[in-house]
Amino acid sequence: MSDDNDYVHRAGIHSESACQRNVLAALGHDIDEHVVFGLDGGFGFSYFPTRGNTPDIVVGKQVVMPLRAARLLGVAVHAHTPRSAAGLADVLGTVPAATTRVDIGLLPYWGLAGRASFGGYFVNVVRATGRGEFEVSDPAYDSTMLVRADDLDAARGSRNSPPLNPNWRVYTFGSPRNSPRLDLVGPVAVRTLSREVLKPGSRSLGIPAMKVLTATAPSWPTTKRGEVEDVDLQGHVITTTALARQLLHLGRQIESFGTGGGLFRPMIARFLTALSEHCDNPGYAEAADLFEQSAEHWTGLGKALLARSACADDAELAGLVDAVVTSVRASMDLEKRALAGLTALQGRS
């Protein structure tokens, strides 16, 4: 860790935004996590069906590490791909921390034992200890963790989560040059997210992806078949059905894998509420309320999947699949209304 900067670990909600917030704070600029999230413009929806009985991937964003907030702050960002522990240690030589993409299924302290994978997660690596370990600042935890160099390399180089493999990506940040005026840059971010979620140009993203999920989920009882190994919520390796694993994995993606719960919807609502106050415009608050209502559907679904999917019989699993379709449709309708309102708001500004 650089002697010129003091990095302080702080827990957060969204791995990517919290990691950036913590590094920026060490560089002298303190900014709320939900503001980083909103300015980054990564909010949205992604759905990637997988072949066979591997769990389909759902993400509450459309871009991984878009770095739009950094550009608005005038922060220089440097990308690295060190493929060894020694290379990562070299990157750490002059910065307070390096923001590093990982597969959480291969980080031992997550307790997933490689049975569940998610390669769109970020941690800050603070320092190499000199004892074959790195100090890792993971915003999902209240304190830093020591991770063996070979375990961290495995998590950084994982190929278990296509198309979200980490690919050894590491980012370092320069000092901020200015403080953005939220009333000026916030509407720009909102205009971008509204366009990209409503009309993303891909069936894997945004509102079109939500439609694909509601059309695909009913096929899971026939495509997610057979017995598989998984990890339960206590970290124990279990034998279960592929359908139960799919539903548990979806619950984790909604509530557990760095979204803060509700698939990021409460975060975007907080950003829009702050924007409403800075712009003195109630239209942003109206959209925030719709996203809060959508979050209730997402959280209700996620909690039901986490609570019931591991122990459900075939009939209950079929009922949970129906709940996926019903909940996603309800959320989609609310979010379309919110985004249409934001689009109209931009047109009047």
C-alpha positions in Angstrom: 0.0 0.0 0.0 1.3 3.5 -0.9 2.6 5.4 2.1 1.0 8.6 0.7 -2.6 7.4 1.0 -4.6 5.7 3.7 -7.1 3.1 2.6 -9.9 2.5 5.0 -12.0 -0.6 4.5 -15.8 0.1 4.6 -18.5 -2.5 3.9 -20.9 -1.7 1.1 -23.8 -2.8 -0.9 -22.6 -3.2 -4.5 -19.1 -4.6 -4.9 -18.2 -2.5 -7.9 -19.5 0.8 -6.6 -18.3 0.3 -3.0 -14.8 -0.6 -4.2 -14.6 2.6 -6.2 -16.0 4.6 -3.4 -13.4 3.3 -1.0 -10.5 3.9 -3.4 -11.7 7.4 -4.1 -12.0 8.1 -0.4 -8.4 7.1 0.1 -7.5 9.5 -2.7 -9.3 12.4 -1.0 -12.8 12.4 -2.5 -15.7 11.0 -0.4 -18.8 10.2 -2.4 -21.9 8.1 -1.5 -22.0 4.6 -2.9 -25.4 5.1 -4.5 -24.2 8.2 -6.3 -21.2 6.3 -7.7 -23.7 3.6 -8.8 -26.0 6.0 -10.5 -23.4 8.0 -12.3 -21.7 4.8 -13.5 -24.8 4.0 -15.5 -24.4 0.3 -15.1 -27.9 -0.3 -13.8 -30.2 -2.5 -15.8 -30.8 -6.2 -16.4 -28.8 -9.0 -18.1 -30.0 -12.5 -18.7 -27.8 -15.2 -20.1 -29.3 -18.7 -20.6 -26.8 -21.5 -20.4 -26.7 -24.9 -22.0 -27.7 -28.0 -20.2 -28.4 -28.0 -16.5 -25.9 -25.2 -15.5 -27.7 -22.3 -13.8 -28.7 -19.5 -16.1 -27.1 -16.1 -15.2 -29.1 -13.1 -14.1 -27.5 -9.7 -13.3 -29.1 -6.5 -12.3 -26.7 -4.5 -14.5 -25.8 -4.3 -18.2 -22.2 -3.2 -18.1 -19.4 -4.5 -15.9 -17.2 -1.6 -14.6 -18.3 1.0 -17.1 -16.2 3.7 -15.4 -18.6 6.5 -16.3 -18.5 7.9 -12.8 -14.8 8.1 -12.9 -14.9 10.1 -16.2 -17.4 12.5 -14.7 -15.1 13.0 -11.7 -12.1 13.6 -13.9 -10.4 10.5 -12.5 -7.8 8.7 -14.7 -8.3 5.0 -14.6 -5.6 2.5 -15.7 -6.5 -1.1 -16.6 -4.1 -4.0 -16.0 -4.1 -7.8 -16.5 -1.4 -9.2 -14.2 -1.5 -13.0 -14.5 0.5 -13.8 -11.4 0.7 -12.9 -7.8 4.0 -11.1 -8.5 2.5 -9.0 -11.2 -0.4 -8.0 -9.0 2.0 -7.1 -6.2 3.8 -4.8 -8.7 0.6 -3.0 -9.5 0.0 -2.4 -5.8 3.3 -0.6 -5.5 2.1 3.0 -6.0 -1.7 2.9 -5.2 -3.8 2.6 -2.1 -5.6 -0.4 -3.5 -6.2 -2.1 -6.8 -9.8 -2.9 -7.8 -9.8 -6.5 -8.9 -12.4 -8.6 -10.7 -12.9 -12.1 -9.2 -15.1 -15.2 -9.2 -16.5 -15.3 -5.7 -17.0 -19.1 -6.0 -13.2 -19.5 -5.7 -12.6 -17.1 -2.8 -12.4 -19.5 0.2 -14.0 -17.1 2.7 -17.3 -17.0 0.7 -17.7 -20.8 1.4 -19.0 -21.7 -2.0 -16.4 -24.3 -2.6 -16.3 -23.7 -6.3 -19.9 -25.1 -6.7 -21.4 -21.7 -7.5 -19.6 -19.2 -9.7 -20.1 -15.5 -10.3 -17.3 -13.7 -12.2 -18.7 -10.2 -12.2 -17.7 -9.4 -8.6 -15.0 -6.9 -7.4 -12.8 -6.6 -4.4 -10.0 -4.2 -3.5 -6.6 -5.8 -3.0 -4.8 -3.6 -0.5 -1.4 -5.2 -0.1 0.8 -8.2 -0.5 1.8 -9.4 3.0 5.1 -10.9 1.9 3.9 -14.3 3.3 2.3 -15.6 0.2 -1.0 -13.8 1.0 -2.9 -10.6 0.0 -5.0 -8.4 2.1 -8.4 -8.2 0.4 -11.1 -5.5 1.1 -14.4 -7.2 0.2 -17.3 -4.8 0.7 -19.6 -7.7 1.6 -17.6 -8.1 4.9 -17.0 -5.9 7.9 -13.3 -6.4 7.9 -10.5 -7.2 5.4 -9.6 -10.8 4.6 -6.2 -12.5 4.1 -6.3 -14.7 0.9 -3.6 -17.0 -0.3 -1.9 -15.8 -3.5 -2.8 -19.0 -5.4 -6.5 -18.8 -4.3 -6.7 -15.2 -5.4 -5.0 -16.1 -8.7 -7.6 -18.8 -9.2 -10.4 -16.4 -8.5 -9.0 -13.7 -10.9 -8.3 -16.2 -13.7 -11.5 -18.3 -13.3 -13.2 -19.6 -16.5 -16.3 -20.9 -14.6 -18.7 -18.0 -15.2 -19.0 -17.2 -18.9 -19.7 -14.6 -20.2 -18.7 -13.0 -16.9 -15.3 -14.4 -16.5 -12.9 -12.1 -14.6 -10.1 -12.3 -17.2 -7.5 -11.1 -14.7 -8.8 -7.5 -14.9 -7.4 -5.0 -12.4 -8.0 -1.2 -12.2 -6.1 1.5 -10.5 -7.4 5.1 -10.0 -5.8 8.5 -10.1 -6.7 11.4 -7.8 -10.0 13.2 -8.6 -9.6 16.6 -10.3 -13.1 17.9 -9.5 -16.3 17.4 -7.6 -19.2 16.9 -10.0 -22.4 18.9 -9.7 -25.1 16.2 -9.4 -27.7 18.5 -10.9 -25.7 18.7 -14.1 -24.1 15.2 -14.5 -27.0 13.2 -12.9 -29.5 13.9 -15.7 -26.9 12.8 -18.2 -26.5 9.4 -16.4 -30.3 9.0 -16.2 -30.7 9.7 -19.9 -28.1 7.0 -20.7 -29.6 4.3 -18.4 -33.2 5.0 -19.7 -32.1 4.5 -23.3 -30.0 1.5 -22.6 -32.5 -0.4 -20.5 -35.5 0.3 -22.7 -33.8 -0.2 -26.0 -30.5 -1.9 -25.5 -30.1 -3.5 -28.9 -29.7 -7.0 -27.5 -32.2 -9.6 -26.2 -29.8 -10.4 -23.4 -30.1 -6.9 -21.9 -32.6 -4.6 -20.4 -36.4 -4.9 -20.8 -36.0 -7.4 -23.7 -33.9 -9.6 -21.4 -36.6 -9.6 -18.7 -39.1 -10.7 -21.4 -36.8 -13.5 -22.4 -36.5 -14.6 -18.8 -40.2 -14.8 -18.4 -40.5 -16.9 -21.6 -37.6 -19.2 -20.7 -38.1 -19.9 -17.0 -41.2 -22.2 -17.6 -38.8 -24.6 -19.5 -36.5 -25.0 -16.5 -38.3 -28.1 -15.2 -37.4 -29.9 -18.4 -33.9 -28.3 -19.1 -32.5 -28.2 -15.6 -32.7 -32.0 -14.9 -30.8 -34.6 -12.9 -28.8 -34.6 -9.7 -26.0 -32.1 -9.2 -23.7 -30.9 -6.4 -24.3 -27.5 -4.9 -23.5 -25.5 -1.7 -26.3 -24.7 0.7 -26.7 -21.4 2.6 -24.6 -22.8 5.5 -21.7 -23.6 3.1 -22.2 -27.3 3.1 -21.8 -29.3 -0.2 -25.0 -31.0 -0.9 -26.6 -33.2 -3.6 -29.7 -31.6 -5.1 -31.6 -31.3 -8.3 -30.5 -29.1 -11.2 -33.8 -27.2 -11.0 -33.4 -26.6 -7.2 -29.9 -25.3 -7.9 -31.1 -23.0 -10.6 -33.7 -21.5 -8.3 -31.3 -21.1 -5.4 -28.7 -19.6 -7.7 -31.3 -17.1 -8.9 -32.1 -16.2 -5.3 -28.4 -15.6 -4.6 -28.1 -13.4 -7.7 -31.0 -11.3 -6.6 -30.1 -11.0 -2.9 -26.6 -12.2 -2.1 -24.1 -11.6 -4.9 -23.2 -8.0 -4.3 -26.6 -6.3 -5.1 -27.5 -5.2 -1.6 -30.8 -7.0 -2.1 -33.6 -6.4 -4.6 -31.2 -6.7 -7.6 -29.9 -3.1 -7.2 -33.4 -1.5 -7.4 -33.2 0.2 -4.0 -29.8 1.6 -5.0 -31.1 3.3 -8.1 -34.1 4.5 -6.2 -31.7 6.2 -3.7 -29.8 7.8 -6.5 -32.9 9.1 -8.1 -34.1 10.5 -4.8 -30.8 12.4 -4.3 -31.1 13.6 -7.9 -34.6 14.9 -7.2 -33.4 16.9 -4.3 -30.4 18.4 -6.2 -32.5 19.2 -9.2 -35.6 20.3 -7.3 -37.6 18.1 -9.7 -40.2 15.7 -8.3 -40.2 13.6 -11.5 -37.0 11.8 -10.3 -38.7 11.0 -7.0 -41.7 9.5 -8.8 -39.5 7.2 -10.7 -37.6 6.3 -7.5 -40.9 5.2 -5.9 -41.6 2.9 -8.9 -38.2 1.3 -8.5 -38.8 0.9 -4.8 -42.1 -1.0 -5.7 -40.1 -3.1 -8.2 -37.5 -3.8 -5.5 -40.2 -5.3 -3.3 -41.1 -7.8 -6.0 -37.5 -8.7 -6.6 -36.7 -9.0 -2.9 -39.8 -11.1 -2.2 -38.9 -13.5 -5.0 -35.2 -13.7 -3.9 -36.1 -14.4 -0.3 -38.6 -17.1 -1.3 -36.0 -18.8 -3.5 -33.4 -18.7 -0.8 -35.8 -20.0 1.8 -37.5 -22.7 -0.1 -35.7 -23.9 -3.2 -33.1 -26.2 -1.4 -35.8 -28.1 0.5 -38.8 -28.0 -1.9 -40.4 -31.0 -3.5 -41.3 -31.1 -7.2 -44.6 -29.5 -6.8 -43.2 -26.6 -4.8 -40.3 -26.2 -7.2 -42.9 -25.8 -10.0 -44.7 -23.2 -7.9 -41.4 -21.3 -7.4 -40.9 -21.3 -11.2 -44.3 -19.8 -11.6 -43.4 -17.2 -8.9 -40.3 -16.2 -11.0 -42.5 -15.5 -14.0 -45.1 -13.6 -12.1 -42.6 -11.5 -10.1 -40.4 -10.6 -13.1 -43.5 -9.5 -15.1 -44.7 -7.3 -12.3 -41.2 -5.7 -11.9 -40.9 -5.3 -15.6 -44.2 -3.3 -15.8 -43.1 -1.0 -13.0 -39.7 -0.4 -14.4 -41.0 0.3 -17.9 -43.3 3.0 -16.3 -40.3 4.4 -14.4 -38.1 4.5 -17.4 -40.7 6.0 -19.7 -41.3 8.7 -17.1 -37.6 9.5 -16.9 -37.3 9.6 -20.7 -40.2 12.1 -20.8 -38.6 14.1 -18.0 -35.4 14.4 -20.0 -37.3 15.5 -23.0 -38.8 18.4 -21.0 -35.5 19.5 -19.5 
